[in-house]
Amino acid sequence: MGRSIWWKVAAAAGLVAVLGTAGAITLLYHGRVQPLGLAQAGPRSPAASPSPDDPLTLACRRPAVPGTGTTGVAGLWETQRGSIAGYRAHERFAELTSPHEAVARTDQLSGWVLVAAGDDSIQIQTGCIAIDVRNLNSVDELPGFNTADRDQSARDMLGSRSHPFVVFEPYPSTIAVDPASAAVQHIQISGDLEISGVTKPARFALDVRLQNSELTAAGSTTVPVGDFGVQVPEEVGGFVQVDPHITLEVSLILLHSRHPAVAANQDGSPLQPS
């Protein structure tokens, strides 16, 4: 995440250390950011349609699908305001025996999932979720240090100038969930994950809930970012070490889109739901 920023981190950690190791550990754990969870259900108005030249729209272009006027689960579900995504990274400072978690998040994301439904399952036909990493902001606390100072280094590490979006596209699959249940259900979704212009397979473990015509999903996946060409400080004995296995977290709110239109893929060709 850039060595210059970690000199500031190390200095802050050293300041905490002089207060006493036990006290420092207590402060670090007290400020731990909890993982993203399911958004609270509630009545929502669909988000306004974005501009066709909006960068997030272009990164994850919404397909047009035929509207059937049904009230079921099948069809296109689109992300809404209140969706959040981010990363969680384990740090270890030379001055402290306790590890720390760096956590950054953004609400700048967009996407959709196209599904069909059975009696006790849903079929993911296609989908796309894009996250604007240029807007990632640290939300963790480290005593004596402004964690926002690391954000530009993190953006540089992710190559955000040339690759501003992390994109996940799920594979077609059948998910064993009950479309009629409002209970929280646990699923896994595999797909292609693009980070810094490199695409690799990934699998998200998610909690999902369908309630009041709203689909919420929250969960995470852990990826070795070196496989995507992303380098973090790992030097043994350095001021700080960052575990290269980074956790990506999401909390999504999706509403059903029921407007009739001509089906089309992102390249403009006809969309053929199976």
C-alpha positions in Angstrom: 0.0 0.0 0.0 3.0 2.3 -0.5 5.9 2.5 1.9 5.7 6.2 2.6 2.3 5.9 4.2 3.5 3.0 6.4 6.2 5.2 7.9 3.4 7.3 9.4 1.6 4.1 10.5 4.7 2.8 12.1 5.3 6.0 14.0 1.8 6.0 15.3 2.1 2.4 16.3 5.3 3.2 18.2 3.5 6.0 20.0 0.8 3.6 21.1 3.4 1.1 22.2 4.9 3.4 24.7 1.5 3.6 26.4 1.8 -0.1 27.2 1.3 -3.2 25.1 -1.8 -4.3 26.9 -3.5 -1.0 26.6 -2.6 -0.8 22.9 -4.2 -4.2 22.3 -7.3 -3.2 24.1 -7.6 0.0 21.9 -7.0 -1.9 18.7 -9.7 -4.5 19.4 -12.1 -2.0 20.7 -12.0 -0.2 17.3 -12.4 -3.3 15.2 -14.9 -2.8 12.4 -17.6 -5.5 12.2 -18.1 -7.4 8.9 -20.8 -6.2 6.6 -24.2 -7.8 7.3 -27.6 -7.8 5.7 -29.2 -4.4 5.2 -32.4 -3.9 7.2 -35.5 -4.5 5.2 -37.8 -1.6 4.5 -39.9 0.1 1.9 -37.7 1.6 -0.8 -38.2 3.5 -4.1 -36.2 2.1 -7.0 -33.0 4.1 -7.8 -33.2 6.5 -10.7 -31.9 5.2 -14.0 -28.3 6.2 -14.3 -27.0 8.2 -17.3 -26.1 5.8 -20.2 -22.5 7.2 -20.1 -22.1 6.9 -16.4 -18.8 5.0 -15.8 -20.4 2.5 -13.5 -23.2 1.9 -16.0 -20.6 1.2 -18.7 -18.6 -1.1 -16.4 -21.6 -3.2 -15.6 -24.1 -2.4 -18.3 -27.7 -3.2 -17.4 -29.3 -5.7 -19.8 -32.8 -5.1 -21.1 -35.2 -8.0 -20.5 -38.8 -8.6 -21.4 -41.2 -7.5 -18.7 -43.8 -10.1 -17.8 -45.8 -8.2 -15.2 -45.4 -11.0 -12.7 -44.7 -10.6 -9.0 -42.4 -13.6 -8.7 -38.7 -13.8 -8.2 -37.7 -14.5 -11.8 -36.3 -11.5 -13.7 -33.8 -8.8 -13.3 -32.8 -7.5 -9.9 -30.8 -4.2 -9.7 -28.6 -2.8 -6.9 -30.0 0.1 -5.0 -28.8 3.0 -2.8 -27.5 1.7 0.5 -25.4 -1.1 -1.1 -21.8 -1.2 0.3 -18.6 -3.0 -0.7 -15.0 -2.9 0.5 -12.0 -4.8 1.7 -10.5 -6.0 5.0 -6.8 -6.6 5.3 -4.8 -7.9 8.3 -1.8 -5.7 9.3 0.9 -6.4 11.8 3.2 -3.7 13.2 6.7 -4.3 14.5 6.0 -2.3 17.6 2.8 -4.2 18.6 2.1 -7.9 19.2 -1.5 -7.5 18.3 -2.6 -7.5 14.6 -4.9 -4.8 13.2 -7.5 -4.9 10.5 -7.5 -2.2 7.8 -11.0 -1.8 6.5 -12.2 0.5 3.7 -15.6 0.8 2.1 -17.6 2.6 -0.6 -21.2 3.0 -1.6 -20.2 3.7 -5.2 -21.2 0.4 -6.9 -23.8 -0.7 -9.4 -25.0 -3.9 -10.9 -27.7 -6.5 -11.5 -28.5 -10.2 -11.4 -30.8 -12.0 -13.8 -32.5 -15.1 -12.3 -35.2 -17.7 -13.0 -37.0 -19.5 -10.2 -38.1 -23.0 -9.4 -40.1 -24.4 -6.5 -37.1 -24.7 -4.2 -34.3 -23.0 -6.1 -33.3 -20.1 -8.2 -31.2 -20.2 -11.3 -28.6 -17.4 -11.7 -28.5 -16.8 -15.5 -26.0 -13.9 -15.6 -25.1 -10.9 -13.6 -22.5 -8.2 -13.0 -21.5 -6.1 -9.9 -19.0 -3.2 -10.3 -17.3 -1.4 -7.4 -15.6 1.9 -7.9 -12.3 1.5 -6.0 -11.4 5.2 -6.5 -14.0 5.9 -3.7 -12.8 3.5 -1.1 -12.4 5.2 2.3 -10.9 3.7 5.5 -13.4 3.2 8.3 -11.1 1.5 10.8 -9.4 3.2 13.7 -5.8 3.1 14.8 -4.9 5.1 17.9 -2.7 8.0 17.0 -3.1 7.7 13.3 -5.5 9.0 10.6 -6.3 5.8 8.7 -7.6 7.9 5.8 -3.9 8.6 5.0 -3.6 5.1 3.6 -6.5 5.5 1.1 -4.5 7.0 -1.8 -1.8 4.4 -1.4 -4.5 1.7 -1.5 -6.0 3.2 -4.7 -2.5 3.3 -6.2 -1.9 -0.3 -5.2 -5.1 -1.3 -7.0 -4.1 0.6 -10.1 -7.3 2.7 -9.9 -6.2 5.2 -12.4 -6.2 2.7 -15.3 -8.6 0.1 -13.7 -11.1 2.0 -11.5 -13.5 -0.9 -11.0 -13.5 -4.2 -9.3 -16.0 -6.4 -11.2 -17.7 -9.7 -10.3 -19.7 -11.7 -12.8 -21.4 -14.8 -11.5 -21.4 -18.0 -13.4 -24.7 -19.6 -14.5 -25.8 -21.8 -11.6 -28.7 -23.3 -9.7 -28.8 -22.1 -6.0 -30.8 -24.2 -3.5 -32.9 -21.6 -1.8 -36.6 -21.3 -1.2 -38.0 -18.3 -3.2 -41.1 -18.2 -1.0 -39.2 -18.0 2.3 -38.4 -14.7 4.0 -35.8 -16.4 6.3 -32.1 -15.8 5.9 -30.6 -18.4 3.7 -26.9 -19.3 3.1 -25.5 -19.7 -0.4 -22.2 -19.7 -2.3 -21.8 -18.0 -5.7 -18.9 -18.6 -8.0 -17.8 -16.3 -10.8 -15.1 -14.2 -12.5 -13.6 -11.5 -10.3 -11.6 -8.7 -12.0 -9.2 -6.7 -9.9 -6.7 -4.3 -11.4 -7.4 -5.6 -14.9 -6.8 -9.2 -14.0 -9.6 -11.8 -14.0 -9.6 -14.9 -11.8 -12.3 -17.3 -10.5 -13.7 -16.5 -7.0 -16.4 -17.7 -4.7 -18.5 -15.6 -2.4 -20.2 -17.0 0.7 -23.4 -15.0 1.1 -26.4 -14.6 3.4 -29.5 -13.8 1.4 -33.0 -12.7 2.3 -36.1 -12.0 0.2 -38.5 -9.9 2.1 -41.1 -7.3 1.1 -40.1 -7.6 -2.6 -36.6 -6.7 -1.7 -33.5 -9.0 -2.1 -30.6 -8.4 0.3 -27.3 -10.2 0.2 -24.2 -9.9 2.4 -21.0 -11.9 2.6 -17.4 -12.1 1.5 -14.6 -13.8 -0.3 -10.9 -13.9 0.5 -8.4 -13.7 -2.4 -4.6 -13.7 -2.7 -4.2 -10.3 -4.3 -0.8 -11.2 -5.6 -2.6 -13.4 -8.2 -4.1 -10.2 -9.5 -0.7 -8.4 -9.7 -1.4 -6.4 -6.5 1.6 -6.0 -4.2 1.3 -5.3 -0.5 4.1 -4.8 2.1 5.2 -8.3 3.2 8.8 -7.8 4.3 9.6 -9.8 7.4 11.0 -7.4 10.1 9.6 -4.4 8.3 7.6 -1.6 10.0 4.4 -3.3 8.9 3.4 -6.5 7.2 0.1 -6.9 5.3 -1.3 -10.4 4.8 -1.8 -10.7 1.0 -5.0 -12.7 1.5 -7.4 -9.8 1.4 -11.1 -10.2 2.2 -13.7 -8.5 -0.1 -17.0 -7.7 1.6 -20.4 -6.8 0.2 -23.8 -5.8 1.5 -26.2 -5.5 -1.5 -29.8 -4.3 -1.7 -31.6 -5.3 -4.9 -35.1 -4.5 -6.3 -36.9 -6.2 -9.1 -37.1 -4.4 -12.5 -40.3 -5.1 -14.3 -40.2 -2.7 -17.2 -40.7 -4.4 -20.7 -37.9 -3.9 -23.1 -36.0 -5.6 -25.9 -33.4 -8.0 -24.4 -29.8 -7.3 -25.1 -26.4 -8.3 -23.8 -23.7 -5.8 -22.8 -22.3 -6.1 -26.4 -25.8 -5.3 -27.8 -26.6 -8.8 -29.0 -29.9 -10.4 -28.0 -30.0 -11.8 -24.5 -31.1 -15.4 -24.4 -32.2 -16.5 -20.9 -32.0 -20.3 -20.4 
